[in-house]
Amino acid sequence: MNAAVTRRHTGSFLPELITKNSKRRRRMNEQKESLQSGPEKSAQILSRAEIAWFTNSLKQNICVETLREGNHRSFSEIFFLLQSDQDRRAAAEPGSAVRLQTPLDEQRDKLETMRQHLSRAEQAERIGSWTAVCDQRLFLGLYFSAPEDLWVSLHFFHSCADREKGGRSRPATEARACMAELYLQQGELDQARQQAELCIKQAEDGGWLALNGRPLRLRARQAMSGIYSRLADAPLNAGDYSKALTLLHKGYIMATESEDKHIEGEASYRLGLTYQRAGDHDTAKQFFNTCMQIFGTLQDADGLGKSYNAMAKSLESEGNIHETVQCLEKLADIARSNGLQHNLAEAYMYLGNIYYMRSQYKRAYEFFLQGYEVACKLGDVALLQKTQVQYKLSVCLYWDC
């Protein structure tokens, strides 16, 4: 009987145990597959690289990504620029504009743009595609256009233009034009002149066009015109009119060769003013006439107005009062029809002064009154005070007559 019972128990127990073990194994396999392929579970499991991306600094992530792609030169350049930014911030005075700027290593868009284009430049360099290298560096120079990024912009422009291979390519030549303009803005005239001269030579040799389709040689000549104009400031302030005029004539030639009429008009105006200061009113008037023609063609009311104003001063210096008045009346017409209220007030005041100096107090009073009324409408305190004095004086003289 015991044997029979034993057989019954054994027969019912072993299948149950096997079944339970099979279910357990099946559940374990299902859980394993769920961990490996289930979207909800896998989304909660981060790789070591993903964890590092969230825990590391922006600077570390950019540098690691650059190295992971195998772009070691790009890594070195990014690291150099970030260190340079730290150094210039450390050297700046507390509370200065440099200290108040956001550090470069905290600006994600700029760092990511830098990484992408430096990596492309490095890859192009590996296959000897030098123009492509310069294209990427020119892009970065143009990208960093904010005033606080000037030093970064110049770094990339120089790294584009000063290369032994690719340094005479189209993008390298455009980088020189950009540097000439930037150095001119900063007042570094020797650097600006050097870059502009190199740009002109390379642009003429290669026949290069800017990205907007305009010949780069014309853009460089525009910059050279401005450079010569700025170089003339020092001798002009020192009263050395001969040297100033020599420089301004060089600038005028560059302006005419730039095929930009506005720049040509401004260069002509500057020459006229300098001849006027030197006492050569005949030559000054020739350049002012050129200005009037150019600005008239361009329909530039501001340029036309200041040309008439300057012409009036030369005519007055020569004693040509009738022509001076005609010139000023033309200036007033231009200012009135173009809504240039400050110019209109100045024209009225100038006319009032001419009649006042000739003891024609009634006419002087009329123009001073008009100037005063315009100044009142403008609400310009300095101009209002100036016109008020002249107006009150003319009232007293007029009613005493």
Secondary structure, 3 states (H helix, E strand, C coil): CHHHHHHHHHHHHHHHHHHHHHHHHHHHHHHHHHHHHCHHHHCCCCCHHHHHHHHCCHHHHHHHHHHHCCCHHHHHHHHHHHHHHHHHHHHCCCCCHHHHCCCHHHCHHHHHHHHHHHHHHHHHHHCCCHHHHHHHHHHHHHHCCCHHHHHHHHHHHHHHHCCCCCCCCHHHHHHHHHHHHHHHHHCCHHHHHHHHHHHHHHHHHHCCECCCCCEHHHHHHHHHHHHHHHHCHHHHHCCCHHHHHHHHHHHHHHHHHCCCHHHHHHHHHHHHHHHHHCCCHHHHHHHHHHHHHHHHHHCCHHHHHHHHHHHHHHHHHCCCHHHHHHHHHHHHHHHHHCCCHHHHHHHHHHHHHHHHHCCCHHHHHHHHHHHHHHHHHHCCHHHHHHHHHHHHHHHHHHHHC
